[in-house]
Every structure is written in structure tokens, then in C-alpha cells.
Amino acid sequence: MIFQRQMDLLKSGTGLDYPPTPYYPEGLDGVGYLDNIYNFDFGGFYEWIIQKEAWAWSVYTLPLDGQADNTPPPHRFWGITIFEEQGIGAPTARCITDKDESFHPLMDIACEAICQIYNCPFDVFSIHVNGQTAGQKANVHVDTSDALVIMLTPNWKEEYEGGLGFFNPEKENYNEAYYTIPYKTGRINYFHGTKGHTEGYWHEMSRVNDKPVWHSAHAPSLDCPMLRITMNIKGRAHYPGNSLDPGDKHGIRLHEHALVKK
């Protein structure tokens, strides 16, 4: 799925003020983040989304902090699948999981993030919302695609923790994050999960990764009263000359070659 609004903006030049410069953390190759993009009521958004009936125990997680390790698996935290590409190899099979049309505001949030970061068509594979309560931490993993993690809980305090951690499996203390981007309302984090690129962005990535980006959502502190919400987008930037990632589960979609500008 490629957002029509993004395509319209690209065809018209940009259609928006030149996007602000992202921040590229020192010592964290291939990762950038962007702040102060959204101009809407995060508080109203939070009250709206936490009441959705579509929340389900959909995301595997580690045991709760302070919980015995012998707690029966699986350990999960809350999530909502907003969009999941249906089928592989057939563009006509791609559709929005239209459980509830009122989820469309989330699609607007996703589209705005993509428009601000990519200066090329961005094909969305999936959009998922995570919701972590106090003490719930995600598993360390790699995304085999371009990925965006958008932080959406309002009025987040530093003491609530819950940042986005990055890990190095080659280090002795591989299970400890060597870098953490703090959680901030409206922050858009982005990277390619396996091998980075400089092309395709409004602002060229200053340092790219040549190895997988192992990352994890840190747990909110045990006294955090709010749901830590992120929207996670996976997809592929169609910048000129981009080839398919053989490690991507969508990599057999050969028709994508035709979408890349030569």
C-alpha cells in the first residue's frame, strides 16, 4: 500500500514546508528521529484509542519486571493491527484491515510521518499499534524492512522510562542496551532493520548501518500510570535503484522492481 497523499505531494514538489532536520544520535548508525511534527490533541487521541475494543494480547514480550521467571508462557502485551498486507505477489490482494473506519486517523498519523521522512514512494507492509503497561518490556528483535516507530502517549515524563533501546549481540553484555532514545510524545524514530541506506530521505542519513539494528521497546516504569503507545510501521522506500532485500519476507514480490524508478 502506498499512500495516495504522499504520491500527490511528491508529484507536486513537496506540497509542504521543507521537513525539519532529523537528529542522528552519535554512535547509533542508521537510526534517526524527528520531533515536533504533529499538531493535534495528543490527550484527546489517547482517550480515544485506549477505549478501542480491538486491543488484544498480540505482542510477545518478556516477563514483567518483578515477576517470577517461572510464570507460564507466552508473555504478551497489548496491540492492534491497523493494516497488514494480505497476500504476497499480488498488488490487488493488498487491502486495509477495515475492522473499524474510525482507525483512519491512525492512517493519517502514519502518512504524515512518511511524508516528512521519505522523498520517494513508501510501500507500507504493516501498521501496528503497541500498548505496554508498567513493567512490560518487548523482546529484542530485528525488522527486515524500513521501519518507523512513532511515540504517541501524551504528557510522558522522564521518570516513566519506556525508551527505544538498541543492542549489540556481539558484545558480552548483549542483553543490555548500548543506546536508548528516550520516549517523547510525537517522536518519529526510523531506520532500516538490516542494511541502511542514505537514499530516499529528505535529509540524507549521516551514518548508515551495515548490520542488523537490534532493538526493543523498554518497559514503562513500575509506577507509570499510562499505556506506553507506539505505532510501528514497516515497509520499503522505493528510491532509485533500490533492490529487494533477500531477507525480507516480502522479498518474493518481484513486481516491486517495476515500481522503482530507473
C-alpha positions as CSV (number, residue, x, y, z in Angstrom):
1,M,0.0,0.0,0.0
2,I,1.3,3.4,-1.0
3,F,-0.4,6.4,0.5
4,Q,-2.0,8.5,-2.3
5,R,-1.4,11.7,-0.4
6,Q,2.3,11.0,-0.3
7,M,2.3,10.4,-4.1
8,D,0.4,13.6,-4.7
9,L,2.9,15.6,-2.6
10,L,5.8,14.1,-4.4
11,K,4.3,14.9,-7.8
12,S,3.7,18.5,-6.8
13,G,7.2,19.0,-5.5
14,T,6.8,18.5,-1.8
15,G,3.4,20.1,-1.0
16,L,4.7,21.0,2.4
17,D,7.4,23.1,4.0
18,Y,10.8,21.5,3.7
19,P,10.8,19.0,6.5
20,P,12.9,19.8,9.6
21,T,16.3,18.2,10.1
22,P,16.2,14.9,12.0
23,Y,18.6,14.1,14.8
24,Y,21.1,11.3,14.2
25,P,22.5,10.1,17.5
26,E,26.3,9.7,17.7
27,G,27.3,6.1,18.0
28,L,24.0,4.8,16.6
29,D,24.5,4.0,12.9
30,G,21.5,4.1,10.6
31,V,19.0,5.5,13.1
32,G,17.3,8.9,13.1
33,Y,14.5,10.6,14.8
34,L,12.3,13.6,14.2
35,D,10.3,15.7,16.7
36,N,7.6,18.4,16.7
37,I,5.8,17.2,13.5
38,Y,2.3,16.6,14.7
39,N,0.0,19.4,15.6
40,F,-3.1,17.8,17.3
41,D,-4.5,17.0,20.6
42,F,-2.5,14.0,21.9
43,G,-4.6,13.9,25.1
44,G,-7.8,13.5,23.1
45,F,-6.1,10.9,20.9
46,Y,-5.0,8.9,24.0
47,E,-8.5,8.9,25.5
48,W,-9.9,7.8,22.1
49,I,-7.5,4.9,21.4
50,I,-7.4,3.3,24.9
51,Q,-11.2,2.8,24.6
52,K,-10.9,0.8,21.4
53,E,-12.3,-2.8,21.6
54,A,-9.7,-4.1,19.1
55,W,-6.9,-4.2,21.7
56,A,-5.7,-7.8,22.1
57,W,-2.8,-9.7,23.6
58,S,-1.0,-9.8,20.3
59,V,2.7,-9.0,21.0
60,Y,5.2,-11.4,22.6
61,T,7.1,-9.9,25.4
62,L,9.5,-10.7,28.3
63,P,8.2,-11.5,31.8
64,L,7.0,-8.4,33.7
65,D,9.7,-6.8,35.8
66,G,9.4,-8.1,39.3
67,Q,7.5,-11.2,38.1
68,A,8.8,-14.7,38.7
69,D,10.6,-16.2,35.7
70,N,8.6,-19.3,36.0
71,T,5.4,-17.5,35.0
72,P,3.8,-19.7,32.3
73,P,4.4,-18.5,28.8
74,P,3.5,-16.9,26.5
75,H,4.1,-13.4,27.8
76,R,2.3,-10.8,25.8
77,F,1.3,-7.2,25.8
78,W,-1.5,-5.2,24.1
79,G,-1.6,-4.5,20.4
80,I,-3.9,-3.5,17.5
81,T,-3.2,-4.5,13.9
82,I,-4.3,-1.4,11.8
83,F,-3.0,-2.7,8.5
84,E,-1.4,-5.9,7.3
85,E,-0.7,-6.6,3.7
86,Q,-2.8,-9.5,2.6
87,G,-1.2,-12.0,0.2
88,I,2.2,-11.9,-1.4
89,G,2.9,-11.2,-5.0
90,A,-0.4,-9.7,-6.0
91,P,-0.9,-6.0,-5.6
92,T,-4.7,-6.5,-5.9
93,A,-4.6,-8.5,-2.7
94,R,-3.4,-5.6,-0.6
95,C,-6.1,-4.0,1.5
96,I,-6.7,-2.2,4.8
97,T,-8.0,-4.4,7.5
98,D,-11.2,-2.4,7.7
99,K,-12.3,-3.5,11.2
100,D,-13.4,0.0,12.1
101,E,-13.3,3.1,9.9
102,S,-12.6,5.2,13.0
103,F,-9.0,3.8,12.8
104,H,-8.4,6.1,9.8
105,P,-7.0,8.9,12.0
106,L,-4.1,6.5,12.7
107,M,-3.5,6.1,9.0
108,D,-3.3,10.0,8.8
109,I,-0.6,9.9,11.5
110,A,1.3,7.3,9.6
111,C,1.0,9.1,6.3
112,E,2.3,12.4,7.9
113,A,5.3,10.6,9.3
114,I,6.1,9.0,5.9
115,C,5.7,12.4,4.1
116,Q,8.1,14.1,6.5
117,I,10.9,11.5,6.2
118,Y,10.9,10.0,2.7
119,N,11.2,11.8,-0.6
120,C,10.3,8.7,-2.6
121,P,7.2,6.4,-2.7
122,F,7.0,4.3,0.5
123,D,5.2,1.0,0.2
124,V,3.7,0.1,3.6
125,F,3.7,-3.6,4.6
126,S,2.1,-3.3,8.0
127,I,1.0,-0.8,10.6
128,H,0.6,-2.0,14.2
129,V,-0.1,-0.2,17.5
130,N,1.7,-1.5,20.6
131,G,0.4,-0.8,24.2
132,Q,2.7,-1.6,27.1
133,T,1.7,-1.2,30.7
134,A,4.0,-0.8,33.7
135,G,6.9,-3.2,33.7
136,Q,6.2,-4.8,30.3
137,K,9.2,-4.9,28.0
138,A,9.4,-6.1,24.4
139,N,11.7,-8.8,23.1
140,V,14.9,-7.7,21.3
141,H,14.4,-8.1,17.6
142,V,15.2,-7.0,14.0
143,D,12.8,-5.7,11.4
144,T,13.7,-6.8,7.9
145,S,12.4,-3.6,6.2
146,D,12.4,0.1,6.6
147,A,10.8,0.8,9.9
148,L,9.2,3.7,11.8
149,V,8.4,3.8,15.5
150,I,6.1,6.7,16.4
151,M,5.6,7.5,20.1
152,L,2.1,8.6,20.9
153,T,1.3,8.7,24.6
154,P,0.8,12.3,25.8
155,N,2.4,14.0,28.8
156,W,5.1,11.4,29.1
157,K,7.5,12.1,32.0
158,E,11.2,11.2,32.0
159,E,10.7,9.0,35.1
160,Y,8.3,6.8,33.2
161,E,11.3,5.5,31.2
162,G,10.0,3.4,28.2
163,G,12.5,4.5,25.7
164,L,13.6,2.7,22.5
165,G,16.7,0.6,23.2
166,F,19.4,-0.6,20.8
167,F,21.5,-3.7,21.3
168,N,24.7,-5.3,20.1
169,P,24.7,-9.1,20.0
170,E,28.5,-9.1,19.6
171,K,29.1,-7.6,23.0
172,E,29.5,-9.6,26.2
173,N,26.6,-7.7,27.8
174,Y,24.5,-8.1,24.7
175,N,21.2,-8.1,26.7
176,E,21.8,-4.5,27.9
177,A,21.0,-1.6,25.6
178,Y,24.1,0.3,24.5
179,Y,22.0,3.3,23.4
180,T,18.4,4.4,24.3
181,I,16.4,7.0,22.6
182,P,14.1,8.5,25.3
183,Y,10.3,8.3,24.9
184,K,8.9,11.6,23.8
185,T,5.3,12.3,22.6
186,G,5.2,12.7,18.9
187,R,8.7,11.5,18.3
188,I,9.3,9.6,15.0
189,N,12.2,7.1,15.1
190,Y,13.2,5.5,11.8
191,F,15.8,3.1,10.4
192,H,16.3,0.1,8.0
193,G,16.3,-3.0,10.1
194,T,19.0,-5.0,8.2
195,K,21.2,-2.8,6.0
196,G,20.8,1.0,5.9
197,H,20.8,3.4,3.0
198,T,21.3,7.2,2.5
199,E,18.9,7.5,-0.4
200,G,15.2,8.1,-0.2
201,Y,15.2,10.6,2.6
202,W,14.6,14.4,2.5
203,H,17.7,14.6,4.7
204,E,20.4,12.2,3.9
205,M,21.2,9.7,6.7
206,S,24.6,10.8,8.0
207,R,25.7,7.3,9.1
208,V,24.2,4.0,7.8
209,N,24.2,0.6,9.4
210,D,25.8,-2.4,7.6
211,K,24.5,-4.8,10.3
212,P,21.0,-5.5,11.6
213,V,19.5,-3.0,14.0
214,W,18.6,-5.0,17.1
215,H,16.1,-3.0,19.2
216,S,13.5,-3.3,21.8
217,A,10.8,-1.2,23.5
218,H,11.9,-0.6,27.1
219,A,9.3,-1.2,29.8
220,P,7.5,1.7,31.4
221,S,8.5,2.1,35.0
222,L,6.5,0.2,37.6
223,D,4.8,3.4,38.8
224,C,3.8,4.6,35.3
225,P,0.0,5.1,35.2
226,M,-0.3,5.3,31.5
227,L,-0.2,3.0,28.5
228,R,3.0,3.3,26.5
229,I,1.7,3.6,23.0
230,T,3.7,3.4,19.8
231,M,2.7,3.0,16.2
232,N,5.1,0.7,14.3
233,I,5.2,1.0,10.5
234,K,7.1,-1.5,8.3
235,G,7.6,-1.0,4.6
236,R,10.0,-0.3,1.7
237,A,11.3,3.0,0.4
238,H,11.3,3.0,-3.4
239,Y,14.3,5.2,-4.1
240,P,16.0,4.9,-7.5
241,G,18.0,1.7,-7.9
242,N,16.7,0.1,-4.7
243,S,16.8,-3.7,-4.8
244,L,14.8,-6.2,-2.9
245,D,16.1,-7.3,0.5
246,P,16.5,-11.1,0.2
247,G,16.0,-11.4,4.0
248,D,12.6,-9.7,3.8
249,K,9.5,-11.9,4.0
250,H,8.0,-9.8,1.2
251,G,11.1,-10.1,-1.0
252,I,9.5,-12.5,-3.4
253,R,7.1,-9.7,-4.6
254,L,9.0,-9.3,-7.8
255,H,6.5,-6.9,-9.2
256,E,8.1,-4.3,-6.8
257,H,11.0,-4.0,-9.3
258,A,8.7,-2.2,-11.6
259,L,7.9,0.4,-9.0
260,V,11.5,1.5,-8.5
261,K,12.4,4.5,-10.7
262,K,15.4,3.8,-13.0
